[in-house]
């Protein structure tokens, strides 16, 4: 989910979609792919500290990439978007 358009327009539309797609607070599934760098994974984990979140890690066959999945209880769409904005600062991260 790397916006090619104006980020504010993208996140505004994403906020509407999240509002319409489920009730809040509620569970939300976050998926990321990171080039096998444990420091980047740790930085991502810190974004979920203090939240009720389940973490699943899966290394690629050559251990080049790691798939990081969080199932987290989120209060509202804004909280989801804040996580994605923060994650986008991690160099080379792919958000799904």
C-alpha positions as a Markdown table, in Angstrom:
| # | Residue | x | y | z |
|---|---|---|---|---|
| 1 | Unk | 0.0 | 0.0 | 0.0 |
| 2 | Unk | 2.4 | 2.7 | -1.2 |
| 3 | Unk | 0.3 | 5.6 | -2.4 |
| 4 | Unk | 1.3 | 6.9 | -5.8 |
| 5 | Unk | -1.2 | 9.7 | -5.5 |
| 6 | Unk | -1.3 | 12.6 | -3.0 |
| 7 | Unk | -0.8 | 10.8 | 0.4 |
| 8 | Unk | -3.5 | 13.0 | 2.0 |
| 9 | Unk | -6.1 | 12.0 | -0.6 |
| 10 | Unk | -5.1 | 8.3 | -0.3 |
| 11 | Unk | -5.4 | 8.3 | 3.5 |
| 12 | Unk | -8.6 | 10.2 | 3.4 |
| 13 | Unk | -10.2 | 7.6 | 1.0 |
| 14 | Unk | -8.6 | 4.8 | 3.1 |
| 15 | Unk | -10.2 | 6.3 | 6.3 |
| 16 | Unk | -13.6 | 6.2 | 4.6 |
| 17 | Unk | -13.1 | 2.6 | 3.5 |
| 18 | Unk | -12.1 | 1.6 | 7.0 |
| 19 | Unk | -15.1 | 3.4 | 8.5 |
| 20 | Unk | -17.5 | 1.6 | 6.1 |
| 21 | Unk | -15.9 | -1.8 | 6.3 |
| 22 | Unk | -16.2 | -2.7 | 10.0 |
| 23 | Unk | -17.3 | -1.6 | 13.4 |
| 24 | Unk | -14.8 | 0.2 | 15.7 |
| 25 | Unk | -13.1 | -0.6 | 18.0 |
| 26 | Unk | -12.3 | -3.9 | 16.4 |
| 27 | Unk | -9.6 | -6.2 | 15.1 |
| 28 | Unk | -7.5 | -5.2 | 12.2 |
| 29 | Unk | -4.9 | -7.3 | 10.3 |
| 30 | Unk | -1.7 | -5.5 | 9.3 |
| 31 | Unk | 0.7 | -7.1 | 6.9 |
| 32 | Unk | 4.2 | -6.0 | 6.0 |
| 33 | Unk | 7.2 | -7.3 | 4.2 |
| 34 | Unk | 10.7 | -6.3 | 5.3 |
| 35 | Unk | 14.1 | -7.2 | 3.8 |
| 36 | Unk | 15.5 | -9.6 | 6.4 |
| 37 | Unk | 16.7 | -6.9 | 8.9 |
| 38 | Unk | 15.9 | -7.7 | 12.5 |
| 39 | Unk | 16.3 | -4.0 | 13.5 |
| 40 | Unk | 13.6 | -3.0 | 11.1 |
| 41 | Unk | 11.3 | -5.8 | 12.5 |
| 42 | Unk | 12.0 | -4.6 | 16.0 |
| 43 | Unk | 11.2 | -1.0 | 15.0 |
| 44 | Unk | 7.9 | -2.3 | 13.6 |
| 45 | Unk | 7.1 | -4.2 | 16.8 |
| 46 | Unk | 7.6 | -1.1 | 18.9 |
| 47 | Unk | 4.7 | 0.5 | 17.0 |
| 48 | Unk | 2.4 | -2.0 | 18.5 |
| 49 | Unk | 3.6 | -1.8 | 22.1 |
| 50 | Unk | 0.8 | -1.4 | 24.5 |
| 51 | Unk | -1.8 | -2.7 | 22.1 |
| 52 | Unk | -3.5 | -6.0 | 22.2 |
| 53 | Unk | -1.7 | -7.5 | 19.2 |
| 54 | Unk | -0.7 | -11.0 | 18.0 |
| 55 | Unk | 2.4 | -11.2 | 15.9 |
| 56 | Unk | 3.3 | -13.7 | 13.3 |
| 57 | Unk | 6.7 | -13.8 | 11.5 |
| 58 | Unk | 7.6 | -15.9 | 8.4 |
| 59 | Unk | 10.9 | -15.9 | 6.7 |
| 60 | Unk | 11.2 | -16.2 | 2.9 |
| 61 | Unk | 12.8 | -19.4 | 1.6 |
| 62 | Unk | 16.2 | -17.8 | 1.2 |
| 63 | Unk | 15.8 | -15.7 | 4.4 |
| 64 | Unk | 16.0 | -12.5 | 2.3 |
| 65 | Unk | 12.6 | -11.2 | 3.5 |
| 66 | Unk | 10.4 | -11.6 | 6.5 |
| 67 | Unk | 6.7 | -11.3 | 6.4 |
| 68 | Unk | 5.3 | -9.6 | 9.5 |
| 69 | Unk | 1.7 | -9.9 | 10.4 |
| 70 | Unk | -0.1 | -8.2 | 13.3 |
| 71 | Unk | -3.7 | -8.8 | 14.3 |
| 72 | Unk | -4.4 | -5.9 | 16.6 |
| 73 | Unk | -7.4 | -4.5 | 18.4 |
| 74 | Unk | -7.7 | -0.9 | 17.1 |
| 75 | Unk | -9.9 | 1.9 | 18.4 |
| 76 | Unk | -10.7 | 3.6 | 15.1 |
| 77 | Unk | -9.6 | 4.1 | 11.5 |
| 78 | Unk | -7.3 | 7.0 | 12.5 |
| 79 | Unk | -5.3 | 4.7 | 14.7 |
| 80 | Unk | -4.9 | 2.2 | 11.8 |
| 81 | Unk | -3.7 | 5.0 | 9.5 |
| 82 | Unk | -1.3 | 6.3 | 12.1 |
| 83 | Unk | 0.4 | 2.8 | 12.2 |
| 84 | Unk | 0.7 | 2.8 | 8.5 |
| 85 | Unk | 2.1 | 6.3 | 8.4 |
| 86 | Unk | 4.7 | 5.4 | 11.1 |
| 87 | Unk | 5.6 | 2.1 | 9.3 |
| 88 | Unk | 6.2 | 4.0 | 6.0 |
| 89 | Unk | 9.2 | 5.7 | 7.6 |
| 90 | Unk | 11.0 | 2.3 | 7.8 |
| 91 | Unk | 13.3 | 2.1 | 4.8 |
| 92 | Unk | 12.4 | -0.5 | 2.3 |
| 93 | Unk | 9.2 | -1.7 | 4.0 |
| 94 | Unk | 6.3 | -3.0 | 1.8 |
| 95 | Unk | 2.9 | -2.6 | 3.3 |
| 96 | Unk | 0.0 | -4.8 | 2.1 |
